[in-house]
Amino acid sequence: MDDKIVNSAAYHHGNLRMALVEAGLAHLELASETGKELNLRELARQVGVSATATYRHFANKEALLIAIAAEGFRRFTAAQTLAFLAEPDHRKAFFATGRAYVHFAKKQPALFKLMFSSFASKQQDPEISEVMELAYYGLRKRVALVLDRSDDDPIVATAVLQAWSITHGLSHLVVDGLVEKLTDNLETTIDNVLRQTIISNSKFQGVERKD
């Protein structure tokens, strides 16, 4: 096959890069079960382009993985934002974002692990740096609303780290299948963990109230 793209419409419409990312996302989860590594040539075949065409967008497999992780952060942030906006009460919205965080990890464990891997965090790529910062900024804004403080308040920064650590740790336990052995209701468990975070943390004092 020469350098021409079999599915020329996808390329000329500017969709090839995203098509490869989408194929990579699907392959990533499958690979976690089969152990089959990501392969640019195989992804090119799946989206109907020549292998050479993929290199117009990604120099190598690592570059594609960075793009996949960046797209993961976009979807992760969108899920968090939608969950928060769906609840008018800031405290309940805070719990909703916690559930969204854990469910994102549970639904796409391989992507979740890639996003928060040392491979992703050490990249100097501006795309992934930007989306990671946006994800953190979103969390900080939400915690600031719960605490009724400015998002640049040092108290907010400390509370963010605690809430993030607990929710992220819980997500990993869920992904590894450990939490479901201990509870029959994952939703309630997530809420209880986040509620306890609020109750036990002096940074959140004055926020807790009975539903």
CYANA upper distance limits for C-alpha pairs under 8 A (distance plus 0.5 A):
  1 MET  CA     50 SER  CA      7.12
  2 ASP  CA     50 SER  CA      7.38
  3 ASP  CA     50 SER  CA      6.37
  3 ASP  CA     51 ALA  CA      8.27
  3 ASP  CA     52 THR  CA      6.33
  3 ASP  CA     53 ALA  CA      6.76
  4 LYS  CA      8 SER  CA      8.35
  4 LYS  CA     49 VAL  CA      7.97
  4 LYS  CA     50 SER  CA      7.03
  4 LYS  CA     53 ALA  CA      7.96
  5 ILE  CA     11 TYR  CA      7.84
  5 ILE  CA     48 GLY  CA      7.63
  5 ILE  CA     49 VAL  CA      5.07
  5 ILE  CA     50 SER  CA      6.11
  5 ILE  CA     53 ALA  CA      7.35
  6 VAL  CA     48 GLY  CA      5.95
  6 VAL  CA     49 VAL  CA      5.55
  6 VAL  CA     50 SER  CA      7.50
  7 ASN  CA     11 TYR  CA      7.53
  7 ASN  CA     47 VAL  CA      8.24
  7 ASN  CA     48 GLY  CA      6.00
  7 ASN  CA     49 VAL  CA      6.65
  8 SER  CA     12 HIS  CA      6.54
  9 ALA  CA     13 HIS  CA      6.45
 10 ALA  CA     14 GLY  CA      6.98
 10 ALA  CA     15 ASN  CA      5.58
 10 ALA  CA     16 LEU  CA      6.15
 11 TYR  CA     15 ASN  CA      6.05
 11 TYR  CA     16 LEU  CA      5.36
 15 ASN  CA     19 ALA  CA      6.42
 16 LEU  CA     20 LEU  CA      6.64
 17 ARG  CA     21 VAL  CA      6.84
 17 ARG  CA     54 THR  CA      8.34
 17 ARG  CA     57 HIS  CA      6.60
 18 MET  CA     22 GLU  CA      6.54
 19 ALA  CA     23 ALA  CA      6.64
 19 ALA  CA     47 VAL  CA      7.15
 20 LEU  CA     24 GLY  CA      6.45
 20 LEU  CA     43 LEU  CA      7.02
 20 LEU  CA     44 ALA  CA      7.73
 20 LEU  CA     47 VAL  CA      7.43
 20 LEU  CA     54 THR  CA      8.32
 21 VAL  CA     25 LEU  CA      6.59
 21 VAL  CA     64 LEU  CA      7.49
 21 VAL  CA     67 ALA  CA      7.29
 21 VAL  CA     68 ILE  CA      6.11
 21 VAL  CA     71 GLU  CA      8.40
 22 GLU  CA     26 ALA  CA      6.93
 22 GLU  CA     68 ILE  CA      8.41
 23 ALA  CA     27 HIS  CA      6.61
 23 ALA  CA     43 LEU  CA      6.79
 23 ALA  CA     46 GLN  CA      7.91
 23 ALA  CA     47 VAL  CA      7.88
 24 GLY  CA     28 LEU  CA      6.40
 24 GLY  CA     38 LEU  CA      7.76
 24 GLY  CA     43 LEU  CA      7.44
 24 GLY  CA     64 LEU  CA      8.26
 24 GLY  CA     65 LEU  CA      8.38
 24 GLY  CA     68 ILE  CA      7.35
 25 LEU  CA     29 GLU  CA      7.32
 25 LEU  CA     68 ILE  CA      6.89
 25 LEU  CA    111 LEU  CA      7.71
 26 ALA  CA     30 LEU  CA      7.01
 27 HIS  CA     31 ALA  CA      6.30
 27 HIS  CA     38 LEU  CA      7.35
 28 LEU  CA     32 SER  CA      6.92
 28 LEU  CA     38 LEU  CA      7.46
 28 LEU  CA    110 ALA  CA      6.73
 28 LEU  CA    111 LEU  CA      7.33
 29 GLU  CA     33 GLU  CA      7.52
 29 GLU  CA    108 GLN  CA      7.22
 29 GLU  CA    109 PRO  CA      7.74
 29 GLU  CA    110 ALA  CA      5.88
 29 GLU  CA    111 LEU  CA      7.53
 30 LEU  CA     34 THR  CA      6.71
 30 LEU  CA     36 LYS  CA      8.39
 31 ALA  CA     35 GLY  CA      5.37
 31 ALA  CA     36 LYS  CA      5.33
 31 ALA  CA     37 GLU  CA      6.58
 31 ALA  CA     38 LEU  CA      7.83
 32 SER  CA     36 LYS  CA      8.15
 32 SER  CA    110 ALA  CA      6.74
 38 LEU  CA     61 LYS  CA      7.79
 39 ASN  CA     43 LEU  CA      6.82
 39 ASN  CA     61 LYS  CA      7.55
 40 LEU  CA     44 ALA  CA      6.54
 40 LEU  CA     51 ALA  CA      7.58
 40 LEU  CA     54 THR  CA      7.67
 40 LEU  CA     60 ASN  CA      8.21
 40 LEU  CA     61 LYS  CA      6.94
 41 ARG  CA     45 ARG  CA      6.81
 41 ARG  CA     50 SER  CA      8.45
 41 ARG  CA     51 ALA  CA      5.63
 42 GLU  CA     46 GLN  CA      6.82
 43 LEU  CA     47 VAL  CA      6.85
 44 ALA  CA     48 GLY  CA      6.53
 44 ALA  CA     49 VAL  CA      5.66
 44 ALA  CA     50 SER  CA      6.54
 44 ALA  CA     51 ALA  CA      5.94
 44 ALA  CA     53 ALA  CA      8.38
 44 ALA  CA     54 THR  CA      7.01
 45 ARG  CA     49 VAL  CA      6.53
 45 ARG  CA     50 SER  CA      7.51
 45 ARG  CA     51 ALA  CA      7.91
 49 VAL  CA     53 ALA  CA      6.94
 49 VAL  CA     54 THR  CA      8.10
 50 SER  CA     54 THR  CA      7.66
 51 ALA  CA     55 TYR  CA      7.94
 52 THR  CA     56 ARG  CA      7.92
 53 ALA  CA     57 HIS  CA      8.22
 54 THR  CA     58 PHE  CA      6.60
 55 TYR  CA     59 ALA  CA      5.62
 55 TYR  CA     60 ASN  CA      7.60
 58 PHE  CA     63 ALA  CA      5.98
 58 PHE  CA     64 LEU  CA      6.27
 59 ALA  CA     63 ALA  CA      6.70
 60 ASN  CA     64 LEU  CA      7.22
 61 LYS  CA     65 LEU  CA      6.75
 62 GLU  CA     66 ILE  CA      6.78
 63 ALA  CA     67 ALA  CA      6.94
 64 LEU  CA     68 ILE  CA      6.66
 65 LEU  CA     69 ALA  CA      6.60
 66 ILE  CA     70 ALA  CA      6.66
 66 ILE  CA    120 ALA  CA      7.08
 66 ILE  CA    123 GLN  CA      8.47
 66 ILE  CA    125 ASP  CA      8.43
 66 ILE  CA    128 ILE  CA      7.35
 67 ALA  CA     71 GLU  CA      6.69
 67 ALA  CA    127 GLU  CA      8.32
 67 ALA  CA    128 ILE  CA      7.84
 68 ILE  CA     72 GLY  CA      6.63
 68 ILE  CA    111 LEU  CA      8.43
 69 ALA  CA     73 PHE  CA      6.86
 69 ALA  CA    111 LEU  CA      7.37
 69 ALA  CA    114 LEU  CA      6.77
 69 ALA  CA    115 MET  CA      5.40
 69 ALA  CA    120 ALA  CA      7.56
 69 ALA  CA    128 ILE  CA      7.72
 70 ALA  CA     74 ARG  CA      6.94
 70 ALA  CA    115 MET  CA      7.95
 70 ALA  CA    127 GLU  CA      7.23
 70 ALA  CA    128 ILE  CA      5.34
 70 ALA  CA    131 VAL  CA      6.77
 70 ALA  CA    132 MET  CA      8.21
 71 GLU  CA     75 ARG  CA      6.85
 72 GLY  CA     76 PHE  CA      6.47
 72 GLY  CA    111 LEU  CA      7.14
 72 GLY  CA    112 PHE  CA      8.03
 72 GLY  CA    115 MET  CA      7.25
 73 PHE  CA     77 THR  CA      6.43
 73 PHE  CA    115 MET  CA      7.45
 73 PHE  CA    131 VAL  CA      6.50
 73 PHE  CA    132 MET  CA      7.03
 73 PHE  CA    135 ALA  CA      7.41
 74 ARG  CA     78 ALA  CA      6.64
 74 ARG  CA    131 VAL  CA      6.89
 74 ARG  CA    135 ALA  CA      8.43
 75 ARG  CA     79 ALA  CA      6.62
 76 PHE  CA     80 GLN  CA      6.81
 76 PHE  CA    101 TYR  CA      7.95
 76 PHE  CA    104 PHE  CA      7.39
 76 PHE  CA    135 ALA  CA      8.27
 77 THR  CA     81 THR  CA      6.60
 77 THR  CA    134 LEU  CA      8.14
 77 THR  CA    135 ALA  CA      5.94
 77 THR  CA    138 GLY  CA      7.90
 78 ALA  CA     82 LEU  CA      6.59
 79 ALA  CA     83 ALA  CA      6.63
 79 ALA  CA     97 THR  CA      8.42
 79 ALA  CA    100 ALA  CA      6.88
 79 ALA  CA    101 TYR  CA      8.37
 79 ALA  CA    104 PHE  CA      8.46
 80 GLN  CA     84 PHE  CA      6.74
 80 GLN  CA     97 THR  CA      5.60
 80 GLN  CA    100 ALA  CA      6.47
 80 GLN  CA    101 TYR  CA      7.24
 81 THR  CA     85 LEU  CA      6.63
 81 THR  CA     97 THR  CA      8.00
 81 THR  CA    138 GLY  CA      8.10
 82 LEU  CA     86 ALA  CA      6.59
 83 ALA  CA     87 GLU  CA      7.63
 83 ALA  CA     93 ALA  CA      7.23
 83 ALA  CA     96 ALA  CA      6.04
 83 ALA  CA     97 THR  CA      5.87
 83 ALA  CA    100 ALA  CA      7.10
 84 PHE  CA     90 HIS  CA      8.17
 84 PHE  CA     93 ALA  CA      5.03
 84 PHE  CA     94 PHE  CA      6.98
 84 PHE  CA     96 ALA  CA      6.70
 84 PHE  CA     97 THR  CA      6.18
 84 PHE  CA    142 ARG  CA      8.39
 85 LEU  CA     93 ALA  CA      7.56
 86 ALA  CA     93 ALA  CA      7.70
 87 GLU  CA     92 LYS  CA      6.88
 87 GLU  CA     93 ALA  CA      5.38
 87 GLU  CA     96 ALA  CA      8.19
 88 PRO  CA     92 LYS  CA      8.38
 88 PRO  CA     93 ALA  CA      7.48
 89 ASP  CA     93 ALA  CA      6.50
 90 HIS  CA     94 PHE  CA      6.55
 90 HIS  CA    142 ARG  CA      8.43
 90 HIS  CA    145 LEU  CA      7.17
 90 HIS  CA    146 VAL  CA      6.00
 91 ARG  CA     95 PHE  CA      7.11
 91 ARG  CA    146 VAL  CA      6.36
 91 ARG  CA    207 VAL  CA      8.15
 92 LYS  CA     96 ALA  CA      6.74
 93 ALA  CA     97 THR  CA      6.76
 94 PHE  CA     98 GLY  CA      6.95
 94 PHE  CA    142 ARG  CA      7.56
 94 PHE  CA    143 VAL  CA      8.01
 94 PHE  CA    146 VAL  CA      7.80
 95 PHE  CA     99 ARG  CA      6.87
 95 PHE  CA    190 ILE  CA      8.26
 95 PHE  CA    191 ASP  CA      6.26
 95 PHE  CA    194 LEU  CA      6.95
 95 PHE  CA    195 ARG  CA      8.21
 96 ALA  CA    100 ALA  CA      6.70
 97 THR  CA    101 TYR  CA      6.54
 98 GLY  CA    102 VAL  CA      6.87
 98 GLY  CA    167 THR  CA      6.92
 98 GLY  CA    190 ILE  CA      7.49
 98 GLY  CA    191 ASP  CA      8.12
 98 GLY  CA    194 LEU  CA      7.80
 99 ARG  CA    103 HIS  CA      6.52
 99 ARG  CA    187 GLU  CA      7.32
 99 ARG  CA    190 ILE  CA      6.79
 99 ARG  CA    191 ASP  CA      7.98
100 ALA  CA    104 PHE  CA      6.47
101 TYR  CA    105 ALA  CA      7.04
101 TYR  CA    167 THR  CA      7.84
101 TYR  CA    168 HIS  CA      8.31
101 TYR  CA    171 SER  CA      7.83
102 VAL  CA    106 LYS  CA      6.68
102 VAL  CA    167 THR  CA      7.64
102 VAL  CA    168 HIS  CA      8.07
102 VAL  CA    170 LEU  CA      7.74
102 VAL  CA    171 SER  CA      5.27
102 VAL  CA    174 VAL  CA      7.98
103 HIS  CA    107 LYS  CA      6.42
103 HIS  CA    171 SER  CA      8.37
104 PHE  CA    108 GLN  CA      6.59
104 PHE  CA    109 PRO  CA      8.31
104 PHE  CA    112 PHE  CA      8.03
105 ALA  CA    109 PRO  CA      5.51
105 ALA  CA    111 LEU  CA      8.34
105 ALA  CA    112 PHE  CA      5.85
105 ALA  CA    171 SER  CA      6.57
105 ALA  CA    172 HIS  CA      8.07
105 ALA  CA    175 VAL  CA      7.07
106 LYS  CA    171 SER  CA      7.72
106 LYS  CA    174 VAL  CA      7.10
106 LYS  CA    175 VAL  CA      5.80
108 GLN  CA    112 PHE  CA      6.60
109 PRO  CA    113 LYS  CA      6.62
109 PRO  CA    175 VAL  CA      6.70
110 ALA  CA    114 LEU  CA      6.70
111 LEU  CA    115 MET  CA      6.58
112 PHE  CA    116 PHE  CA      6.94
113 LYS  CA    117 SER  CA      6.30
114 LEU  CA    119 PHE  CA      8.04
114 LEU  CA    120 ALA  CA      7.25
115 MET  CA    120 ALA  CA      6.49
115 MET  CA    121 SER  CA      8.37
116 PHE  CA    120 ALA  CA      7.00
116 PHE  CA    121 SER  CA      7.25
117 SER  CA    121 SER  CA      6.83
118 SER  CA    122 LYS  CA      6.37
119 PHE  CA    123 GLN  CA      7.19
120 ALA  CA    128 ILE  CA      8.20
123 GLN  CA    128 ILE  CA      8.16
123 GLN  CA    129 SER  CA      8.19
124 GLN  CA    129 SER  CA      7.60
125 ASP  CA    129 SER  CA      6.74
126 PRO  CA    130 GLU  CA      6.52
127 GLU  CA    131 VAL  CA      7.04
128 ILE  CA    132 MET  CA      6.55
129 SER  CA    133 GLU  CA      6.70
130 GLU  CA    134 LEU  CA      6.73
131 VAL  CA    135 ALA  CA      6.69
132 MET  CA    136 TYR  CA      6.90
133 GLU  CA    137 TYR  CA      6.49
134 LEU  CA    138 GLY  CA      6.53
135 ALA  CA    139 LEU  CA      6.98
136 TYR  CA    140 ARG  CA      6.71
137 TYR  CA    141 LYS  CA      6.65
138 GLY  CA    142 ARG  CA      6.80
139 LEU  CA    143 VAL  CA      6.75
139 LEU  CA    160 VAL  CA      7.48
140 ARG  CA    144 ALA  CA      6.59
140 ARG  CA    151 ASP  CA      6.68
140 ARG  CA    156 VAL  CA      7.49
140 ARG  CA    157 ALA  CA      7.52
140 ARG  CA    160 VAL  CA      6.48
141 LYS  CA    145 LEU  CA      6.83
141 LYS  CA    151 ASP  CA      6.11
142 ARG  CA    146 VAL  CA      6.91
143 VAL  CA    147 LEU  CA      6.67
143 VAL  CA    151 ASP  CA      8.31
143 VAL  CA    156 VAL  CA      7.10
143 VAL  CA    159 ALA  CA      7.79
143 VAL  CA    160 VAL  CA      6.88
144 ALA  CA    148 ASP  CA      6.18
144 ALA  CA    149 ARG  CA      5.57
144 ALA  CA    150 SER  CA      6.39
144 ALA  CA    151 ASP  CA      5.52
144 ALA  CA    156 VAL  CA      6.38
145 LEU  CA    149 ARG  CA      7.01
145 LEU  CA    150 SER  CA      8.47
146 VAL  CA    207 VAL  CA      7.58
147 LEU  CA    156 VAL  CA      8.03
147 LEU  CA    203 LYS  CA      8.27
147 LEU  CA    204 PHE  CA      6.70
147 LEU  CA    207 VAL  CA      7.13
149 ARG  CA    153 ASP  CA      7.24
149 ARG  CA    156 VAL  CA      7.76
150 SER  CA    156 VAL  CA      8.18
151 ASP  CA    156 VAL  CA      6.78
151 ASP  CA    157 ALA  CA      8.33
152 ASP  CA    156 VAL  CA      7.57
152 ASP  CA    157 ALA  CA      7.93
153 ASP  CA    157 ALA  CA      7.24
154 PRO  CA    158 THR  CA      6.96
155 ILE  CA    159 ALA  CA      6.75
155 ILE  CA    203 LYS  CA      6.87
156 VAL  CA    160 VAL  CA      6.48
156 VAL  CA    203 LYS  CA      8.14
157 ALA  CA    161 LEU  CA      6.90
158 THR  CA    162 GLN  CA      6.96
158 THR  CA    203 LYS  CA      8.43
159 ALA  CA    163 ALA  CA      6.62
159 ALA  CA    201 ASN  CA      8.33
159 ALA  CA    203 LYS  CA      6.74
159 ALA  CA    204 PHE  CA      8.09
160 VAL  CA    164 TRP  CA      6.35
161 LEU  CA    165 SER  CA      6.40
162 GLN  CA    166 ILE  CA      6.71
162 GLN  CA    197 THR  CA      8.32
163 ALA  CA    167 THR  CA      6.59
163 ALA  CA    194 LEU  CA      7.90
163 ALA  CA    197 THR  CA      7.38
164 TRP  CA    168 HIS  CA      6.25
165 SER  CA    169 GLY  CA      6.40
166 ILE  CA    170 LEU  CA      6.55
166 ILE  CA    193 VAL  CA      8.44
166 ILE  CA    194 LEU  CA      8.41
167 THR  CA    171 SER  CA      6.60
167 THR  CA    194 LEU  CA      8.09
168 HIS  CA    172 HIS  CA      6.91
169 GLY  CA    173 LEU  CA      6.88
170 LEU  CA    174 VAL  CA      6.69
170 LEU  CA    179 VAL  CA      8.41
171 SER  CA    175 VAL  CA      6.62
172 HIS  CA    176 ASP  CA      6.63
173 LEU  CA    177 GLY  CA      6.83
173 LEU  CA    178 LEU  CA      5.85
173 LEU  CA    179 VAL  CA      6.35
174 VAL  CA    178 LEU  CA      6.31
174 VAL  CA    179 VAL  CA      5.69
174 VAL  CA    180 GLU  CA      7.35
177 GLY  CA    181 LYS  CA      7.65
178 LEU  CA    182 LEU  CA      7.74
179 VAL  CA    183 THR  CA      7.02
179 VAL  CA    186 LEU  CA      8.32
180 GLU  CA    184 ASP  CA      7.19
180 GLU  CA    185 ASN  CA      8.48
180 GLU  CA    186 LEU  CA      7.41
183 THR  CA    189 THR  CA      7.73
185 ASN  CA    189 THR  CA      6.84
186 LEU  CA    190 ILE  CA      6.66
187 GLU  CA    191 ASP  CA      6.85
188 THR  CA    192 ASN  CA      6.54
189 THR  CA    193 VAL  CA      6.63
190 ILE  CA    194 LEU  CA      6.80
191 ASP  CA    195 ARG  CA      6.39
192 ASN  CA    196 GLN  CA      6.50
193 VAL  CA    197 THR  CA      6.81
194 LEU  CA    198 ILE  CA      6.99
195 ARG  CA    199 ILE  CA      6.77
195 ARG  CA    208 GLU  CA      8.44
196 GLN  CA    200 SER  CA      6.34
197 THR  CA    201 ASN  CA      6.43
198 ILE  CA    202 SER  CA      8.44
198 ILE  CA    203 LYS  CA      8.45
198 ILE  CA    204 PHE  CA      5.74
198 ILE  CA    205 GLN  CA      7.77
198 ILE  CA    207 VAL  CA      7.87
198 ILE  CA    208 GLU  CA      7.05
199 ILE  CA    204 PHE  CA      7.39
199 ILE  CA    205 GLN  CA      7.42
199 ILE  CA    208 GLU  CA      6.73
200 SER  CA    204 PHE  CA      8.45
201 ASN  CA    205 GLN  CA      7.36
204 PHE  CA    208 GLU  CA      7.87
